[in-house]
Amino acid sequence: QVQLVESGGGLVQAGGSLRLSCAASGRIFRINAMGWYRQALGKQRELVAIFSSGGMTKYADSVKGRFTISRDNTKNTVYLQMNSLKPEDTAVYYCKADEPGTYGRAYWGKGTLVTVSS
């Protein structure tokens, strides 16, 4: 089992910044991909930014140039630095970790709410 705990959400004005953290614990040696997704009210959950299994980063087009994903392997933590926030970035942000292979498990955190006011 892998446990993921997000933190850092909150209320911010448009143009502001926030940094989200996702701390992983448990059988983290099985994880080969990790990143951030978000779900706005009434919409489907979507990818925001991830480290893929090859260590490459991938971003949603809507956040490129504004958000940066990073990680600290010594702390088993992944971060999402969010700059130039827009009201449309308002959502619950979830951390996800994946095991490799067809039958690998996917783990989700409980999410942290980000609200951007105009």
Backbone torsions as a table, in degrees:
resi	resn	phi	psi	omega
1	GLN	NA	147.4	176.1
2	VAL	-125.1	135.4	176.7
3	GLN	-111.8	136.9	-180.0
4	LEU	-124.8	130.2	179.7
5	VAL	-127.4	117.1	178.9
6	GLU	-91.9	153.8	173.8
7	SER	-154.9	165.2	174.4
8	GLY	106.9	-4.6	178.5
9	GLY	-70.9	171.0	179.0
10	GLY	163.4	-166.9	-179.9
11	LEU	-102.8	130.7	-179.6
12	VAL	-143.2	150.9	176.9
13	GLN	-78.7	155.0	176.3
14	ALA	-55.0	137.4	-176.9
15	GLY	92.2	-11.2	-178.6
16	GLY	-83.6	-174.0	-176.3
17	SER	-132.8	153.3	172.0
18	LEU	-145.4	153.4	172.5
19	ARG	-124.1	121.8	176.9
20	LEU	-94.7	148.1	176.7
21	SER	-125.3	146.5	174.9
22	CYS	-133.1	110.9	179.8
23	ALA	-97.0	127.2	-179.5
24	ALA	-105.3	143.6	176.5
25	SER	-146.3	167.2	-178.4
26	GLY	97.3	-140.6	-175.3
27	ARG	-84.2	59.2	-173.5
28	ILE	-70.6	-15.8	179.4
29	PHE	-65.4	-17.8	179.6
30	ARG	-84.1	-10.7	-174.2
31	ILE	-82.4	132.9	176.9
32	ASN	-125.7	0.0	176.2
33	ALA	-150.3	144.2	-176.3
34	MET	-157.1	143.5	179.9
35	GLY	-178.3	-161.4	-172.4
36	TRP	-122.0	139.0	172.9
37	TYR	-127.6	165.5	176.1
38	ARG	-144.3	156.1	178.4
39	GLN	-139.2	114.8	175.7
40	ALA	-85.8	160.0	-178.3
41	LEU	-58.5	125.1	178.1
42	GLY	79.3	6.0	-179.0
43	LYS	-122.1	165.4	178.4
44	GLN	-78.0	154.8	175.9
45	ARG	-67.7	138.1	-177.2
46	GLU	-134.1	154.3	177.3
47	LEU	-70.3	138.5	174.7
48	VAL	-108.3	-57.4	-178.7
49	ALA	-161.4	139.2	-179.6
50	ILE	-143.3	156.7	162.0
51	PHE	-96.2	119.8	-179.7
52	SER	-79.2	177.8	-178.4
53	SER	-62.0	-26.6	178.6
54	GLY	-89.0	4.4	179.6
55	GLY	86.8	-1.0	178.8
56	MET	-77.5	156.1	175.7
57	THR	-103.1	148.1	177.7
58	LYS	-137.4	136.4	-178.4
59	TYR	-125.9	148.7	169.1
60	ALA	-67.6	145.0	-179.3
61	ASP	-57.5	-33.8	-175.2
62	SER	-69.4	-15.4	-177.7
63	VAL	-117.0	-4.3	-179.7
64	LYS	-57.7	134.2	179.9
65	GLY	85.7	-11.1	179.9
66	ARG	-116.3	-36.0	-177.4
67	PHE	-108.6	147.2	176.8
68	THR	-135.8	127.5	175.4
69	ILE	-96.3	139.8	178.2
70	SER	-147.5	172.2	-179.1
71	ARG	-149.4	154.1	174.2
72	ASP	-124.0	101.4	-176.2
73	ASN	-66.2	-25.5	179.7
74	THR	-70.2	-22.9	-180.0
75	LYS	-109.7	0.9	-177.6
76	ASN	52.4	44.8	-174.4
77	THR	-130.1	139.2	174.2
78	VAL	-114.3	140.8	-177.5
79	TYR	-118.4	156.7	171.4
80	LEU	-133.6	106.4	175.8
81	GLN	-86.4	122.0	-176.4
82	MET	-117.4	115.1	178.9
83	ASN	-114.8	163.3	178.6
84	SER	49.2	48.3	-176.3
85	LEU	-64.0	145.5	-179.8
86	LYS	-120.3	156.8	177.4
87	PRO	-55.4	-32.2	-180.0
88	GLU	-72.6	-5.9	173.5
89	ASP	-83.2	-6.3	179.1
90	THR	-61.0	124.4	-176.8
91	ALA	-177.5	170.5	166.2
92	VAL	-88.7	126.7	-178.7
93	TYR	-101.1	128.3	-177.1
94	TYR	-116.3	141.6	171.6
95	CYS	-93.5	140.0	179.2
96	LYS	-133.2	141.7	176.1
97	ALA	-131.0	138.5	-176.1
98	ASP	-120.6	139.0	168.3
99	GLU	-86.4	154.2	-178.8
100	PRO	-74.8	162.5	172.0
101	GLY	89.0	165.4	-177.7
102	THR	-59.1	-36.2	-176.0
103	TYR	-103.8	13.7	177.5
104	GLY	-68.5	145.7	-178.8
105	ARG	-84.0	155.0	172.6
106	ALA	-114.8	134.7	-179.3
107	TYR	-116.3	141.7	180.0
108	TRP	-125.0	144.6	168.9
109	GLY	-81.6	177.4	-178.2
110	LYS	-83.4	-13.1	176.2
111	GLY	96.8	155.9	175.4
112	THR	-136.6	134.9	-173.8
113	LEU	-85.0	129.9	173.1
114	VAL	-115.8	123.8	178.8
115	THR	-122.2	123.4	-180.0
116	VAL	-111.9	117.8	-179.0
117	SER	-92.3	148.7	-179.0
118	SER	-90.3	NA	NA
